Amino acid sequence: MGKRLGHMIREFREKQGRTIEEAARGLLSAAELSRVENGTKEIEYLIMEALFETYGKSLDKLELNKIAARWSAKAVAQLSFSQ
């Protein structure tokens, strides 16, 4: 999953003023969520999706943004080398 996504998850939690224990409740242990936020543990897609939903975020939108960013980077690279 990586540190970048883990930091994003931490940011969502902190912006809502939630503790790790509150955010993890019913999904995973507080220790596991801490490791996810630090980028040292990966979690199943469905758990990650449920975690995002608790923050009022959509994992689908995140995936679409990543795809769009990759496409844009490829398009820019092609433009740069086609001249």
N, C-alpha and C positions, 0 to 999 in steps of 0.2 A: 504494500500500500504506500509506504514511503512517508518520509518526514513531512513533506509538504501537505499532504492530506491530513495527517495527524495534527499538524499545527492549525489547519483550518477547523478541524473538529474541536480543538481546544478553544479557539477563538469564538466559535458559535456558543460553546458552553459558558465561557466567561462573560460574553456579552449579555447572556440571559441571567447571569448571577447564580448559576447552578454550581453545586459542588460535584465532584466526580461521583460521589455516592448517589446523588440524586439523578444524575444523567445516566448512570449505568444501570440503575434499578430495573430489574426484570429482563435485561438484555445480556449483560455480562458482569463480571465482578469489577469492583472499583480498581483493583490492581491491573486487570486486563485493559480497562479503558485508559488507565495511565500509560501503559506500555503502547497502546494504539496511538495516543496523543504524542508520545515521544518517538514514534516511528519504528519501534522495535518489535511490534507484534502486528500481524495481519489478522483480519477477522473475515468471516464469511460475508458474502455480498448481502444476504438478507438481513443480517444483523446490522451491517453498515447502513442499509436502506432504512431500517427501523430507527436507528440512531439519528439519522438525518431528519426523519419525520418528526422526532421529538423536538428538534430545533426549528421545525417549520420550514425545512429546506427540502429540496428535491434532488435526489442523487441523479435522476434522469437528466435534469437540467445541467448538472455538473458534467456529466458524460458528454452531452451535446456541446457544451462549451469547449471541452478538451478536443473533441473531434474537429470543431470549427477552427480552433487554434492551430491544430496540426495541418489542416487543409490550407489555411492562410500561410503558414510557414512554407509549405511545399510550393504554393503558388508564387510566393515571393522568390524562393530559390530558383524556380524555373524562369521567372522573369529576369533574374540577375544573370543567369547563364545563357539565355537565349540570344543575347546581343552580340 
